[in-house]
Amino acid sequence: MTIIDLIERCSARLTEAGVSFGHGTDNAFDEAAWLVLWRLGLALDDLDAVAEQAVTAEQQAAVWALLDERIARRLPAAYLTGEAWLQGVPFTVDARVIVPRSLIAEPLAEGTLDVWLGPHTLRVLDLCTGNGSLAVLAAMAWPEVTVDAADLSRDALAVALLNVERHGLSGRIKLRAGDGLAAVAGQRYDLILCNPPYVNADAMAALPAEYRAEPELALAGGADGMDFIRRLLHAATDHMTPNAVLVLEIGHERDHFERAFPNLDPVWLPSSAGDDQVLLLTRDALTEHPVPAP
């Protein structure tokens, strides 16, 4: 049996088992390729080079065992491999954090945000940092900035520290613990990035097992998904410099967002998932239409 044969068989098993994707892959073949190549210790980005390589019986057994665990436990593959990639950058992952997949990484890496930034952009906040992936990507994208990465979960910050150190950014990224903006009391930023808990209650109840394996704290946003966002937008201007902007991910919650904040007119940033899942608000926009205390 060759590697490509094994991947195709694993893909068929994943499809038959009805597992859910969305934690780095969106289909059975890509997930199978990830698991097979990782289990065999091969590069994940060069399948063509090894596709026809023969697989020993011992290697097959190791792959089947990993696949059995993926199917039986319904865990995201990243929790089994201990690693996930975002914008081509590897990050350490375990069950203390959600698997990094924020759509904010796209405009960040692609330079879409640069038009809103400038020489004044020196301090960045990654709020709800999770495993620290957006903080790391921001520090990579803009070598002149310093980044504060904040989260309520100290478990998440422990994983974020692993990633900050992994990418040699300890001198530019500071981790801060606390509930929302309380973690950065007295601080002001030129750019705030936030991928908060925003999944509404009905959607939370319908999540597949793979998503329910992630920390609920990082996903659940209350009845309409806007609980954290209400607090954030109410207090954000106190933490923004005059020309600052806030970039916020809300996933599929645009209807709930617009009902909760009818006076706001955000800039919607395009992403691979659509043009209504990531938004940008200037400090001026938030000042003109202040969000009342929740």
N, C-alpha and C positions, 0 to 999 in steps of 0.2 A: 504494500500500500504506500502511496506517495502522500506528501503533505497536503496537496490539493484534494486528493481523494478523502483524506481524513477530515479536512475542513468541510467538504460537501456533506459527508455523513453527519458530522456534528451539527451543521446547519439544519439538516432535515430533522434531527432529534429535537433541536430547540423549537422548530416550527411545530412539530407534533405535540410538544409539551405545552405549547401556548404561553411561553414566558413573555414578559414585557420588556421592551427596550427603551432607550432614551437617556442612558447614562454613559454616553460616549459613542454609542452606535444606535442606528434606528432600524436595523434589519438583522435577520438571523445569520446571513452569510458573514457580514462584517463582525458580528459578535463571535461567531465560531472562529474566524480567522484570528481575532484578538486572543481568545483563550488558547487556541492551539499553538500559535507562535510564542506566546508568553510561557506556556508550560514547557515548551521545547527549548526555551532560552534563545530564541531567534529574534532578530529585529522586526518590529511591528510594521515598518514602513517599506518593506521590500519583499513582498510575497513572491513576486515574479522570479526573483533570484533563487528561491528555494522550493518553488511549487512542485517540481518533479523529484525532489529529494526523497529517498526511501525512509520509511518510519519503521523502527524496530517494534517488536511485540511489547517490549517494556515501555517504550515511549507511548504506544497506543494505550496501554493500560493506565499510564499516568494522565493522559488527556481524558480518557473516559471517566476516571475518578473525579477530575475537576468538573467535567460536564455534569456528572451526576449530582455534585454538590450545588452547582448553579441551578439545576432544575429542582432539586428537592428543597433547597432552602429559599429559593426565589430571592436571592441577593443580587444586587448590581454586580456586574463583573468586576468593577473597580475595587469592590470590597474583597474580592478573592485574590486579585493580583496586587493590591496595595498601591496602585498607581492609576492615574488618569491623565489625559492630555487635554489642554485647552490652548487653542491657537498654536499648536505644535510644541508647546512647552509642557514638560512632564511635572506632575505634582503628586506628592505623597497623599494617600487617601486611606481612611479607615472609617468604621461605623460611627465615629464621633462627629463626623461632618457629612453634609450632603456632597454628592459627587459634583465636582465643578463643571458647570455647563452654562454659566451666565451669558446671556446674549450681549451684555455690555462689553464683553471681551472683543466683540467684532468691531464696533466703531472705535474702540480704544486702539486696537492693533492696526486697523485700516487707515487711521488718521482722520476719520470723519469728525472727531471732536476738535481737531486742531484749530478749526476756524473760530471756535469759541474761546480758545486759549490765547496765550501770548507771553511776553516776557514777565508779566506779572504773576504767571502761574508757577508758584514755587511750593505751595503746600497742598497736598491732596489727602482726602479722607476716604478710606474704603470702609463704609459702615456695613455691618453684618458681614464681616469678611470671611467667615467660615474657615476654609483651609488656607486662606490668604492668597488665592490665585489672582484676583483682580489687583490686589496691592502689588504683587510681584510683577504682573504685566504692566501696570502703570509705571512702576519704577524702571522697567526695561524700556518702555516707550519714550519716557521723558527723563533722561539721565540727570537733568538739573533739579528735579523735584525731590522733596522728602515726602514720605507717606506715613500717615497714621492708619493702622488697621484695627478696627474696633469690633468687639462682639460681646454679647451677654454670656456666651458659653465659654467657660475656661477650658473645657475639653477641646472645643474648636480651636481656641487660641494655642493650645499645645501642639495641635497639628499644623497650624499656621506657622508656628516657630520652626518646625521641621522644614517647611518649604522656604521660609525666609533664609534660613541657614543653608539649605540645599543650593540656593541660587546666589549665595554670597552677597546678600543684601541687608545684613544686620545693621550696617552703618547708616542705611537710608530708610528703613521701615521700622517703625515703633509700634508694638502691639499694646492695645489698651483694652481693659476689661470694664464692662458696664452696660447698663440697659439703654440702648439707643444712644442719643446724643449726650446723655448723662456721662457716658464714658469719656467725653472730650470737653468737659465743662471748662469754659473760659477760653477755648481755642477757636480760631477762625481759619477758614480754608478758601482757597481759590477754586477748588474743584471738589465736589463730593460725589462719590460713586456709591450707589446703594442697590443691592439685590436683596430685598427684605423678604420676610415671610408674607406672602400675598395670596395664597391659595384659599378660596372661600370654603365655607363649611361643607356645602353640598359636594364640591369637587374633592375635598379631602376624604369624604366618606366613600367616594367612588375610586380612589386611587388604587392601582394595582399593588400587589405585595412588594414589588421591588422598590416602589416609592415609599411605602409604609415602613420599609426597613431603615429609612433615613430618619434623622432626628426630627420629630414633629415640630420642635421649637423653631426650626429653620424654614418650615413650610407653611404652617397654619396661620392664616391672617384674620381669623374671626369670621363672623357670619357672612360679610361681603368681601372679605379679603383685605380690607382697608384699615384694620385696627392700628397696626404699626405705622402705616403711611400717614394717617391722620396726625399722630403725634410728631412724626418727622416733619411734615410740611408746616405744622403750627410753629415749630421751634427753629426751623432750618435757618432763617435769616439771621438769627443770633450767632450763627456759626459760619457765616459767609462773608467774605470780603466784598467791597462794593461791586466788583466786576465778576463775581463768582457765578458758577453755574452748578446745578445739581442734575445728575444723570440717574434715572430711576428705572428699574425693570419692574413691570407689572404682569408679564405673561399674558394670559388670556382674559385679564380682568378689566379691559378698557371700559366696558359698559358700567361696571361697578365704580371705576375711577371717575368717570364723567358724572355719574349720579352723586357721588360723594363730594366732588369738587367742581360744580357746574360753572364757576366763574373763572377757573384756570384755563389758559389756552396754551398748552405745552407745544414744544416742537417735537414731532414724532420722528425718531431716528430709524432708518431702514435696517433690517436684519434678515438673516436667512429664514427666520420664522415668520416674517411679515413686517409691515410698517406701523404696527400699533402695539408693540410689546415693550419698547424701550422709549422713554421720553426724556426731554431736557427742559428744565425750568431755570430761568435766570433769577438772580436775586431781585431784580426790579419787578419781575412778574409776580413773585411771591409777596413783595412789599405792596404792590398795587392791589392785589386781591388776597389779603391775609386769610389764612385758614384758622378758624376759631379753635379754641382748646377743645379737645374731645371730652 
